Amino acid sequence: MDAKDSFLIPIFQLILFIFTNMKKMNYRVIGVMSGTSLDGIDLVLTEIDFQNDTDFRIIVAESFPYSREWQKKLEGSIDLNPEDLNKLDNEYTVYLAEVIRRFIQKYDIDLIDAVCSHGHTVKHRPDLGVTFQIGNLPKIASLINAPVVCDFRVQDVELGGQGAPLVPIGDRLLFNEYKYCINLGGFANVSLEDGSERIAYDICPVNTVLNYFMRKLDKDYDEDGKLARTGEVDEELLKTLDSLGFYKKKPPKSLGIEWVNSEIIPLIEKRDLEIPNILKTYSVHVARQIAMCLDNDPQSKVLLTGGGTFNTFLIEEVRSRSKCDFIVPERQLIDFKEALIFALLGVLKLRGEINVLHSVTGARMDHSSGRIYEP
C-alpha cells in the first residue's frame, strides 16, 4: 500500500461514517388515532420535515366513523375478561388494518415510511402500572404491508409515568406560537411551557360524558350544544362536580374511562335530572375547569382543537370565563391534530429521538417510546 492509498482510506472511512449517521430529514407517514369519545378512527397522510424547525404538511385526512356495533364493543371492552379482551384485540387489529388499507387505496397512497398508530385505549390505570391499547398487535404490519410504529404508552407507564398525555411533544415542536394548546376530545387536556419544561395534564372529561348521555337519546352527540343550551344548571350537581378530588391534584395527572364510569356517571345519574339539564350543567363544569388552568391574560394565545371545538355552546361558556385569546384553527387541524402528532411520535421513534417528556408524564426520564413492526 503506497502513501496515496493510506491517505485515501481515512477519507473513505469519514465519508462512510457521515453517510451511515446521516438522518433522513423528510418523512411521509400515516398517523392513526382512535379517541375515547368513540367517534371513529382518524387518519392523516402527512409529510414531516426536519430541515430547519420541525414542520409538517397534511396531504389528505379522513375520519372513518365507528358503526354502532363497534361502538358497543368498545364501550363494553373495559369489562371483558382477559380471554375475551385478547379476542377483541385480535378482531380490532384486523378491523383497524382494514380501515388503514381502505384509506391507502382510496387516496392511492404509496411510498410511505411508516404507519404510526395509537390503537384504542381500553384500560388506563397508571396508578396500578396498567395501560392497554388494542389494535397494536405485530400482525398489523403484515396486514397492511407497511412498517408500523405503535403502542406508545406502555413504556412510559413502566418508567413510572402516567402514559399520558403524549401529544405535548408535538405541541412544543409544531405549535410553539401558542401559550396553551387545549384539546377537547373524550377528555380535555392542556399543554404549555413552564420555564424550561413542557408540562401537560388532563383537565376533565368532556365528550366521554356528554356523548354518553346523548346516546340515551339515540344520538351520537349534541350538535352545536343546542340541547345543552335549552337546559338549566343544577347548582348542587355543579358544586359536587367541581369539588372532585382529581381537580385538586398537581400535574402530572391523567384520566381514563374507568374514572368516568366510577366517579362521574354515577354522581350525575344519582341526581335524576333531565338530559338537557345534565348537558348544560356538565358543560358549565367543563368551562370552569378549563378557565382555572389559564392565566386570564388577553395576550395569551390558546389553540383549541378536538371534536368539542364544534360544540358552540361549550366554547361560548369557555370564552365567557377567560380573557385569553382563543384560536379555533381550520377544520382539518381541529379534527386531525392528534392523528398528526401521533404521526410525529412515530417518526421520532424511527429517528431514535425523544418522543415522551418526563416533565409531562412523571416518568423517571425522557424517552423514545413505541414499538416498530416490519411487514
Secondary structure, DSSP 8 states (H G I E B T S, - for coil): --HHHHHHHHHHHHHHHHHHH----EEEEEEEEE-TT--EEEEEEEEEE-SSS-EEEEEEEEEEE--HHHHHHHHHGGG--HHHHHHHHHHHHHHHHHHHHHHHHHTT----SEEEE--EEEEEEGGGTEEEEES--THHHHHHTS-EEE--SHHHHHTTS-----THHHHHHH-TT-SEEEEESSEEEEEEEETTEEEEEEEEE-HHHHHHHHHTTT-SS-GGGHHHHHS---HHHHHHHHT-GGGGS-SS----HHHIIIIIHHHHHHT---HHHHHHHHHHHHHHHHHTTS---TT-EEEEESGGGG-HHHHHHHHTT--SEEE---HHHHHHHHHHHHHHHHHHHHTT---B-HHHH--SS-B---EEE--
